């Protein structure tokens, strides 16, 4: 059974619909970039935890801008950290270049439970395709970086490129609408997007409070660009 989460458990008498619609009020950072730590604490306060296990990739050194470091260091969580660059030390953070072809095998190799609490994906490229490829594992909460430089309802992503490495341009990742659509296909509801950073939060439908109302995408994110990223240099996007 789920146990109460990281703060004090669900608040008696408070409407369940409200507690997953006001996540912007809980944005705060200890290690994360722009408020993700507080949002995750609040989500798990509402839905409880099952094992307090996470997976994060690319995880840098396991602390810098990490979505899981606060849970690991301050709340006793454990999990798998992976990073494809030399930032990985091979002990805390495993040196693994995660792709759509190897993600399930890596989860199995490192003993990831079939159901676990949190998956954080930030690889600046094939994020959409890697999440799509995950089978046999069911993270209850998924947080992913998305490309903010698209109109709200433009569902597109980079074409899959197994060797892609971000060149620090705007040519990376997928739009929020693309991840929203994929989330629906995989049984998740989009519950939040950061105010100041391009991270989106999804909760597995079976874990949502009974009264939760899915919000339209325009109520979730403050970002709404009208054109494709200016620095794509005619490189293609794929509609999904």
ChimeraX commands (.cxc) that place a marker at each C-alpha (Angstrom):
marker #1 position 0.00,0.00,0.00 radius 0.5
marker #1 position 1.18,3.56,-0.61 radius 0.5
marker #1 position 2.38,5.29,2.52 radius 0.5
marker #1 position 2.17,9.03,3.21 radius 0.5
marker #1 position 4.73,11.02,1.33 radius 0.5
marker #1 position 7.49,13.43,2.21 radius 0.5
marker #1 position 5.77,16.20,4.10 radius 0.5
marker #1 position 2.89,15.23,6.37 radius 0.5
marker #1 position 0.47,13.19,4.26 radius 0.5
marker #1 position -2.75,14.35,2.59 radius 0.5
marker #1 position -4.42,17.21,4.42 radius 0.5
marker #1 position -7.75,16.25,6.03 radius 0.5
marker #1 position -10.77,18.00,4.59 radius 0.5
marker #1 position -8.94,19.60,1.70 radius 0.5
marker #1 position -10.35,18.99,-1.78 radius 0.5
marker #1 position -8.26,16.50,-3.74 radius 0.5
marker #1 position -8.82,18.43,-6.94 radius 0.5
marker #1 position -7.11,21.48,-5.47 radius 0.5
marker #1 position -3.94,19.81,-4.20 radius 0.5
marker #1 position -2.85,18.69,-7.67 radius 0.5
marker #1 position -3.89,21.93,-9.34 radius 0.5
marker #1 position -1.87,24.30,-7.16 radius 0.5
marker #1 position 1.61,22.84,-7.66 radius 0.5
marker #1 position 3.00,26.19,-8.75 radius 0.5
marker #1 position 2.64,27.29,-5.13 radius 0.5
marker #1 position 5.07,24.57,-4.06 radius 0.5
marker #1 position 7.94,25.28,-6.48 radius 0.5
marker #1 position 11.20,25.40,-4.51 radius 0.5
marker #1 position 14.72,24.16,-5.09 radius 0.5
marker #1 position 17.36,22.56,-2.94 radius 0.5
marker #1 position 19.31,20.87,-5.75 radius 0.5
marker #1 position 16.93,21.13,-8.71 radius 0.5
marker #1 position 16.95,23.86,-11.33 radius 0.5
marker #1 position 13.75,25.83,-10.86 radius 0.5
marker #1 position 11.34,24.49,-8.29 radius 0.5
marker #1 position 11.18,20.79,-9.11 radius 0.5
marker #1 position 12.17,19.66,-5.59 radius 0.5
marker #1 position 9.15,21.29,-3.97 radius 0.5
marker #1 position 6.75,20.13,-6.68 radius 0.5
marker #1 position 7.87,16.52,-6.34 radius 0.5
marker #1 position 7.57,16.64,-2.56 radius 0.5
marker #1 position 4.02,17.90,-2.91 radius 0.5
marker #1 position 3.04,15.28,-5.50 radius 0.5
marker #1 position 4.29,12.48,-3.27 radius 0.5
marker #1 position 2.56,14.01,-0.26 radius 0.5
marker #1 position -0.68,13.67,-2.20 radius 0.5
marker #1 position -0.22,10.24,-3.82 radius 0.5
marker #1 position 2.08,8.60,-1.25 radius 0.5
marker #1 position 5.19,6.56,-2.05 radius 0.5
marker #1 position 5.92,2.92,-2.88 radius 0.5
marker #1 position 9.50,2.04,-2.03 radius 0.5
marker #1 position 10.96,5.56,-2.49 radius 0.5
marker #1 position 12.92,4.48,-5.57 radius 0.5
marker #1 position 13.93,6.73,-8.47 radius 0.5
marker #1 position 15.66,6.54,-11.84 radius 0.5
marker #1 position 17.31,9.65,-13.32 radius 0.5
marker #1 position 19.19,10.13,-16.59 radius 0.5
marker #1 position 21.13,12.36,-17.64 radius 0.5
marker #1 position 22.01,12.88,-14.09 radius 0.5
marker #1 position 25.26,14.88,-14.41 radius 0.5
marker #1 position 27.18,14.25,-11.17 radius 0.5
marker #1 position 24.04,13.29,-9.23 radius 0.5
marker #1 position 23.66,16.69,-7.55 radius 0.5
marker #1 position 23.95,19.56,-10.04 radius 0.5
marker #1 position 20.43,20.57,-11.18 radius 0.5
marker #1 position 19.24,17.11,-10.10 radius 0.5
marker #1 position 15.55,16.27,-9.72 radius 0.5
marker #1 position 16.35,13.39,-7.36 radius 0.5
marker #1 position 19.25,14.61,-5.18 radius 0.5
marker #1 position 16.97,16.19,-2.57 radius 0.5
marker #1 position 15.00,12.96,-2.26 radius 0.5
marker #1 position 18.20,10.89,-1.98 radius 0.5
marker #1 position 20.18,13.14,0.35 radius 0.5
marker #1 position 17.48,14.60,2.57 radius 0.5
marker #1 position 14.70,12.01,2.49 radius 0.5
marker #1 position 16.45,8.64,2.27 radius 0.5
marker #1 position 15.39,7.62,-1.24 radius 0.5
marker #1 position 17.54,5.27,-3.32 radius 0.5
marker #1 position 17.74,4.62,-7.02 radius 0.5
marker #1 position 19.63,4.55,-10.29 radius 0.5
marker #1 position 21.52,7.54,-11.69 radius 0.5
marker #1 position 22.89,7.38,-15.26 radius 0.5
marker #1 position 24.87,9.88,-17.31 radius 0.5
marker #1 position 26.40,9.49,-20.76 radius 0.5
marker #1 position 29.28,11.93,-20.26 radius 0.5
marker #1 position 32.47,11.97,-18.21 radius 0.5
marker #1 position 30.56,13.68,-15.40 radius 0.5
marker #1 position 29.52,10.18,-14.26 radius 0.5
marker #1 position 31.86,8.80,-11.59 radius 0.5
marker #1 position 30.88,5.15,-12.10 radius 0.5
marker #1 position 29.87,4.79,-8.46 radius 0.5
marker #1 position 27.08,7.18,-7.53 radius 0.5
marker #1 position 26.31,7.84,-11.19 radius 0.5
marker #1 position 26.66,5.04,-13.74 radius 0.5
marker #1 position 28.36,5.91,-17.03 radius 0.5
marker #1 position 25.62,4.87,-19.49 radius 0.5
marker #1 position 24.49,6.48,-22.73 radius 0.5
marker #1 position 20.76,5.77,-22.65 radius 0.5
marker #1 position 18.98,5.09,-25.94 radius 0.5
marker #1 position 15.62,3.71,-27.05 radius 0.5
marker #1 position 17.37,0.45,-27.87 radius 0.5
marker #1 position 19.02,-0.12,-24.48 radius 0.5
marker #1 position 16.80,1.59,-21.89 radius 0.5
marker #1 position 14.83,-1.51,-20.88 radius 0.5
marker #1 position 17.98,-3.65,-20.72 radius 0.5
marker #1 position 19.69,-1.04,-18.52 radius 0.5
marker #1 position 16.73,-0.98,-16.15 radius 0.5
marker #1 position 16.88,-4.77,-15.90 radius 0.5
marker #1 position 20.67,-4.85,-15.47 radius 0.5
marker #1 position 20.58,-2.44,-12.55 radius 0.5
marker #1 position 17.59,-4.06,-10.85 radius 0.5
marker #1 position 15.00,-1.33,-11.33 radius 0.5
marker #1 position 11.64,-2.45,-9.88 radius 0.5
marker #1 position 8.79,-2.93,-12.35 radius 0.5
marker #1 position 6.84,-0.27,-10.44 radius 0.5
marker #1 position 8.79,2.58,-8.87 radius 0.5
marker #1 position 8.04,6.09,-7.71 radius 0.5
marker #1 position 9.94,8.51,-9.95 radius 0.5
marker #1 position 11.54,8.65,-13.39 radius 0.5
marker #1 position 13.44,11.80,-14.43 radius 0.5
marker #1 position 14.53,12.15,-18.07 radius 0.5
marker #1 position 16.75,14.98,-19.33 radius 0.5
marker #1 position 18.97,13.96,-22.24 radius 0.5
marker #1 position 18.46,16.99,-24.52 radius 0.5
marker #1 position 17.50,15.03,-27.60 radius 0.5
marker #1 position 15.85,11.64,-27.74 radius 0.5
marker #1 position 13.77,12.16,-24.59 radius 0.5
marker #1 position 10.44,11.46,-26.35 radius 0.5
marker #1 position 11.71,8.31,-28.06 radius 0.5
marker #1 position 13.31,6.88,-24.93 radius 0.5
marker #1 position 10.16,7.35,-22.84 radius 0.5
marker #1 position 8.12,5.83,-25.66 radius 0.5
marker #1 position 10.46,2.80,-25.72 radius 0.5
marker #1 position 10.14,1.97,-22.01 radius 0.5
marker #1 position 8.13,-1.23,-21.58 radius 0.5
marker #1 position 7.61,-3.47,-18.57 radius 0.5
marker #1 position 8.38,-0.69,-16.08 radius 0.5
marker #1 position 5.81,1.70,-14.62 radius 0.5
marker #1 position 7.13,4.81,-12.89 radius 0.5
marker #1 position 4.31,6.43,-10.92 radius 0.5
marker #1 position 5.62,9.93,-11.63 radius 0.5
marker #1 position 7.62,11.07,-14.66 radius 0.5
marker #1 position 9.39,14.42,-14.91 radius 0.5
marker #1 position 10.87,15.36,-18.29 radius 0.5
marker #1 position 12.51,18.35,-19.89 radius 0.5
marker #1 position 10.72,19.62,-22.99 radius 0.5
marker #1 position 11.48,22.15,-25.73 radius 0.5
marker #1 position 9.61,25.36,-24.88 radius 0.5
marker #1 position 10.00,26.98,-28.30 radius 0.5
marker #1 position 6.74,25.74,-29.80 radius 0.5
marker #1 position 3.10,26.76,-29.77 radius 0.5
marker #1 position 1.12,24.93,-27.12 radius 0.5
marker #1 position -0.61,22.46,-29.42 radius 0.5
marker #1 position 2.26,21.75,-31.81 radius 0.5
marker #1 position 3.15,18.10,-31.19 radius 0.5
marker #1 position 6.60,17.44,-32.62 radius 0.5
marker #1 position 10.00,16.08,-31.67 radius 0.5
marker #1 position 13.45,15.63,-33.09 radius 0.5
marker #1 position 13.68,12.56,-35.31 radius 0.5
marker #1 position 15.30,9.69,-33.47 radius 0.5
marker #1 position 19.09,9.71,-33.65 radius 0.5
marker #1 position 20.72,7.09,-31.47 radius 0.5
marker #1 position 24.01,9.01,-31.24 radius 0.5
marker #1 position 22.60,12.52,-30.74 radius 0.5
marker #1 position 24.49,14.83,-28.39 radius 0.5
marker #1 position 23.08,18.27,-27.67 radius 0.5
marker #1 position 24.99,21.10,-29.40 radius 0.5
marker #1 position 23.54,23.76,-27.03 radius 0.5
marker #1 position 21.19,25.04,-29.72 radius 0.5
marker #1 position 17.40,25.11,-29.67 radius 0.5
marker #1 position 17.40,21.88,-31.68 radius 0.5
marker #1 position 16.65,19.39,-28.95 radius 0.5
marker #1 position 13.93,17.29,-27.41 radius 0.5
marker #1 position 10.20,17.42,-27.98 radius 0.5
marker #1 position 7.43,19.92,-27.51 radius 0.5
marker #1 position 5.17,19.78,-24.48 radius 0.5
marker #1 position 2.24,18.84,-26.70 radius 0.5
marker #1 position 4.20,15.85,-28.01 radius 0.5
marker #1 position 5.00,14.63,-24.49 radius 0.5
marker #1 position 1.41,15.30,-23.41 radius 0.5
marker #1 position 0.12,13.14,-26.26 radius 0.5
marker #1 position 2.63,10.37,-25.50 radius 0.5
marker #1 position 1.74,10.52,-21.83 radius 0.5
marker #1 position -1.92,9.94,-22.64 radius 0.5
marker #1 position -0.95,6.96,-24.80 radius 0.5
marker #1 position 1.09,5.51,-21.93 radius 0.5
marker #1 position -1.59,6.13,-19.29 radius 0.5
marker #1 position -0.32,9.36,-17.69 radius 0.5
marker #1 position -1.83,12.76,-16.92 radius 0.5
marker #1 position 0.13,16.00,-17.23 radius 0.5
marker #1 position -0.21,17.77,-13.88 radius 0.5
marker #1 position 2.38,20.56,-13.93 radius 0.5
marker #1 position 5.04,22.44,-15.88 radius 0.5
marker #1 position 7.63,24.66,-14.19 radius 0.5
marker #1 position 7.25,28.43,-14.18 radius 0.5
marker #1 position 10.89,29.13,-15.09 radius 0.5
marker #1 position 12.31,25.92,-16.54 radius 0.5
marker #1 position 11.12,23.51,-19.24 radius 0.5
marker #1 position 10.17,20.54,-17.05 radius 0.5
marker #1 position 6.84,18.72,-17.24 radius 0.5
marker #1 position 5.38,16.41,-14.59 radius 0.5
marker #1 position 3.17,13.41,-15.32 radius 0.5
marker #1 position 1.35,11.10,-12.90 radius 0.5
marker #1 position 0.25,7.57,-13.75 radius 0.5
marker #1 position -3.54,7.64,-14.03 radius 0.5
marker #1 position -3.99,4.78,-11.58 radius 0.5
marker #1 position -2.16,6.84,-8.91 radius 0.5
marker #1 position -4.17,10.05,-9.23 radius 0.5
marker #1 position -6.61,11.17,-6.54 radius 0.5
marker #1 position -10.13,10.11,-7.47 radius 0.5
marker #1 position -11.36,13.67,-7.93 radius 0.5
marker #1 position -8.45,14.98,-9.95 radius 0.5
marker #1 position -9.44,16.92,-13.05 radius 0.5
marker #1 position -7.04,16.86,-16.00 radius 0.5
marker #1 position -6.21,20.44,-16.94 radius 0.5
marker #1 position -6.01,21.77,-20.51 radius 0.5
marker #1 position -2.41,22.20,-21.58 radius 0.5
marker #1 position -2.74,25.99,-21.61 radius 0.5
marker #1 position -3.54,25.90,-17.86 radius 0.5
marker #1 position -0.44,23.84,-17.12 radius 0.5
marker #1 position 2.39,25.82,-18.74 radius 0.5
marker #1 position 3.22,29.54,-18.94 radius 0.5
marker #1 position 5.10,29.03,-22.23 radius 0.5
marker #1 position 3.44,29.53,-25.62 radius 0.5
marker #1 position 5.70,30.31,-28.57 radius 0.5
marker #1 position 4.26,30.61,-32.06 radius 0.5
marker #1 position 7.15,29.53,-34.30 radius 0.5
marker #1 position 9.62,26.68,-34.50 radius 0.5
marker #1 position 12.98,27.33,-32.79 radius 0.5
marker #1 position 14.97,29.91,-34.72 radius 0.5
marker #1 position 18.27,28.08,-34.39 radius 0.5
marker #1 position 17.18,24.75,-35.86 radius 0.5
marker #1 position 19.19,25.55,-39.03 radius 0.5
marker #1 position 16.65,23.76,-41.25 radius 0.5
marker #1 position 17.10,20.50,-39.35 radius 0.5
marker #1 position 13.87,18.52,-39.35 radius 0.5
marker #1 position 11.16,18.11,-36.75 radius 0.5
marker #1 position 8.80,15.12,-36.72 radius 0.5
marker #1 position 5.07,15.55,-36.09 radius 0.5
marker #1 position 3.73,12.95,-33.65 radius 0.5
marker link #1:1,2 radius 0.2
marker link #1:2,3 radius 0.2
marker link #1:3,4 radius 0.2
marker link #1:4,5 radius 0.2
marker link #1:5,6 radius 0.2
marker link #1:6,7 radius 0.2
marker link #1:7,8 radius 0.2
marker link #1:8,9 radius 0.2
marker link #1:9,10 radius 0.2
marker link #1:10,11 radius 0.2
marker link #1:11,12 radius 0.2
marker link #1:12,13 radius 0.2
marker link #1:13,14 radius 0.2
marker link #1:14,15 radius 0.2
marker link #1:15,16 radius 0.2
marker link #1:16,17 radius 0.2
marker link #1:17,18 radius 0.2
marker link #1:18,19 radius 0.2
marker link #1:19,20 radius 0.2
marker link #1:20,21 radius 0.2
marker link #1:21,22 radius 0.2
marker link #1:22,23 radius 0.2
marker link #1:23,24 radius 0.2
marker link #1:24,25 radius 0.2
marker link #1:25,26 radius 0.2
marker link #1:26,27 radius 0.2
marker link #1:27,28 radius 0.2
marker link #1:28,29 radius 0.2
marker link #1:29,30 radius 0.2
marker link #1:30,31 radius 0.2
marker link #1:31,32 radius 0.2
marker link #1:32,33 radius 0.2
marker link #1:33,34 radius 0.2
marker link #1:34,35 radius 0.2
marker link #1:35,36 radius 0.2
marker link #1:36,37 radius 0.2
marker link #1:37,38 radius 0.2
marker link #1:38,39 radius 0.2
marker link #1:39,40 radius 0.2
marker link #1:40,41 radius 0.2
marker link #1:41,42 radius 0.2
marker link #1:42,43 radius 0.2
marker link #1:43,44 radius 0.2
marker link #1:44,45 radius 0.2
marker link #1:45,46 radius 0.2
marker link #1:46,47 radius 0.2
marker link #1:47,48 radius 0.2
marker link #1:48,49 radius 0.2
marker link #1:49,50 radius 0.2
marker link #1:50,51 radius 0.2
marker link #1:51,52 radius 0.2
marker link #1:52,53 radius 0.2
marker link #1:53,54 radius 0.2
marker link #1:54,55 radius 0.2
marker link #1:55,56 radius 0.2
marker link #1:56,57 radius 0.2
marker link #1:57,58 radius 0.2
marker link #1:58,59 radius 0.2
marker link #1:59,60 radius 0.2
marker link #1:60,61 radius 0.2
marker link #1:61,62 radius 0.2
marker link #1:62,63 radius 0.2
marker link #1:63,64 radius 0.2
marker link #1:64,65 radius 0.2
marker link #1:65,66 radius 0.2
marker link #1:66,67 radius 0.2
marker link #1:67,68 radius 0.2
marker link #1:68,69 radius 0.2
marker link #1:69,70 radius 0.2
marker link #1:70,71 radius 0.2
marker link #1:71,72 radius 0.2
marker link #1:72,73 radius 0.2
marker link #1:73,74 radius 0.2
marker link #1:74,75 radius 0.2
marker link #1:75,76 radius 0.2
marker link #1:76,77 radius 0.2
marker link #1:77,78 radius 0.2
marker link #1:78,79 radius 0.2
marker link #1:79,80 radius 0.2
marker link #1:80,81 radius 0.2
marker link #1:81,82 radius 0.2
marker link #1:82,83 radius 0.2
marker link #1:83,84 radius 0.2
marker link #1:84,85 radius 0.2
marker link #1:85,86 radius 0.2
marker link #1:86,87 radius 0.2
marker link #1:87,88 radius 0.2
marker link #1:88,89 radius 0.2
marker link #1:89,90 radius 0.2
marker link #1:90,91 radius 0.2
marker link #1:91,92 radius 0.2
marker link #1:92,93 radius 0.2
marker link #1:93,94 radius 0.2
marker link #1:94,95 radius 0.2
marker link #1:95,96 radius 0.2
marker link #1:96,97 radius 0.2
marker link #1:97,98 radius 0.2
marker link #1:98,99 radius 0.2
marker link #1:99,100 radius 0.2
marker link #1:100,101 radius 0.2
marker link #1:101,102 radius 0.2
marker link #1:102,103 radius 0.2
marker link #1:103,104 radius 0.2
marker link #1:104,105 radius 0.2
marker link #1:105,106 radius 0.2
marker link #1:106,107 radius 0.2
marker link #1:107,108 radius 0.2
marker link #1:108,109 radius 0.2
marker link #1:109,110 radius 0.2
marker link #1:110,111 radius 0.2
marker link #1:111,112 radius 0.2
marker link #1:112,113 radius 0.2
marker link #1:113,114 radius 0.2
marker link #1:114,115 radius 0.2
marker link #1:115,116 radius 0.2
marker link #1:116,117 radius 0.2
marker link #1:117,118 radius 0.2
marker link #1:118,119 radius 0.2
marker link #1:119,120 radius 0.2
marker link #1:120,121 radius 0.2
marker link #1:121,122 radius 0.2
marker link #1:122,123 radius 0.2
marker link #1:123,124 radius 0.2
marker link #1:124,125 radius 0.2
marker link #1:125,126 radius 0.2
marker link #1:126,127 radius 0.2
marker link #1:127,128 radius 0.2
marker link #1:128,129 radius 0.2
marker link #1:129,130 radius 0.2
marker link #1:130,131 radius 0.2
marker link #1:131,132 radius 0.2
marker link #1:132,133 radius 0.2
marker link #1:133,134 radius 0.2
marker link #1:134,135 radius 0.2
marker link #1:135,136 radius 0.2
marker link #1:136,137 radius 0.2
marker link #1:137,138 radius 0.2
marker link #1:138,139 radius 0.2
marker link #1:139,140 radius 0.2
marker link #1:140,141 radius 0.2
marker link #1:141,142 radius 0.2
marker link #1:142,143 radius 0.2
marker link #1:143,144 radius 0.2
marker link #1:144,145 radius 0.2
marker link #1:145,146 radius 0.2
marker link #1:146,147 radius 0.2
marker link #1:147,148 radius 0.2
marker link #1:148,149 radius 0.2
marker link #1:149,150 radius 0.2
marker link #1:150,151 radius 0.2
marker link #1:151,152 radius 0.2
marker link #1:152,153 radius 0.2
marker link #1:153,154 radius 0.2
marker link #1:154,155 radius 0.2
marker link #1:155,156 radius 0.2
marker link #1:156,157 radius 0.2
marker link #1:157,158 radius 0.2
marker link #1:158,159 radius 0.2
marker link #1:159,160 radius 0.2
marker link #1:160,161 radius 0.2
marker link #1:161,162 radius 0.2
marker link #1:162,163 radius 0.2
marker link #1:163,164 radius 0.2
marker link #1:164,165 radius 0.2
marker link #1:165,166 radius 0.2
marker link #1:166,167 radius 0.2
marker link #1:167,168 radius 0.2
marker link #1:168,169 radius 0.2
marker link #1:169,170 radius 0.2
marker link #1:170,171 radius 0.2
marker link #1:171,172 radius 0.2
marker link #1:172,173 radius 0.2
marker link #1:173,174 radius 0.2
marker link #1:174,175 radius 0.2
marker link #1:175,176 radius 0.2
marker link #1:176,177 radius 0.2
marker link #1:177,178 radius 0.2
marker link #1:178,179 radius 0.2
marker link #1:179,180 radius 0.2
marker link #1:180,181 radius 0.2
marker link #1:181,182 radius 0.2
marker link #1:182,183 radius 0.2
marker link #1:183,184 radius 0.2
marker link #1:184,185 radius 0.2
marker link #1:185,186 radius 0.2
marker link #1:186,187 radius 0.2
marker link #1:187,188 radius 0.2
marker link #1:188,189 radius 0.2
marker link #1:189,190 radius 0.2
marker link #1:190,191 radius 0.2
marker link #1:191,192 radius 0.2
marker link #1:192,193 radius 0.2
marker link #1:193,194 radius 0.2
marker link #1:194,195 radius 0.2
marker link #1:195,196 radius 0.2
marker link #1:196,197 radius 0.2
marker link #1:197,198 radius 0.2
marker link #1:198,199 radius 0.2
marker link #1:199,200 radius 0.2
marker link #1:200,201 radius 0.2
marker link #1:201,202 radius 0.2
marker link #1:202,203 radius 0.2
marker link #1:203,204 radius 0.2
marker link #1:204,205 radius 0.2
marker link #1:205,206 radius 0.2
marker link #1:206,207 radius 0.2
marker link #1:207,208 radius 0.2
marker link #1:208,209 radius 0.2
marker link #1:209,210 radius 0.2
marker link #1:210,211 radius 0.2
marker link #1:211,212 radius 0.2
marker link #1:212,213 radius 0.2
marker link #1:213,214 radius 0.2
marker link #1:214,215 radius 0.2
marker link #1:215,216 radius 0.2
marker link #1:216,217 radius 0.2
marker link #1:217,218 radius 0.2
marker link #1:218,219 radius 0.2
marker link #1:219,220 radius 0.2
marker link #1:220,221 radius 0.2
marker link #1:221,222 radius 0.2
marker link #1:222,223 radius 0.2
marker link #1:223,224 radius 0.2
marker link #1:224,225 radius 0.2
marker link #1:225,226 radius 0.2
marker link #1:226,227 radius 0.2
marker link #1:227,228 radius 0.2
marker link #1:228,229 radius 0.2
marker link #1:229,230 radius 0.2
marker link #1:230,231 radius 0.2
marker link #1:231,232 radius 0.2
marker link #1:232,233 radius 0.2
marker link #1:233,234 radius 0.2
marker link #1:234,235 radius 0.2
marker link #1:235,236 radius 0.2
marker link #1:236,237 radius 0.2
marker link #1:237,238 radius 0.2
marker link #1:238,239 radius 0.2
marker link #1:239,240 radius 0.2
view
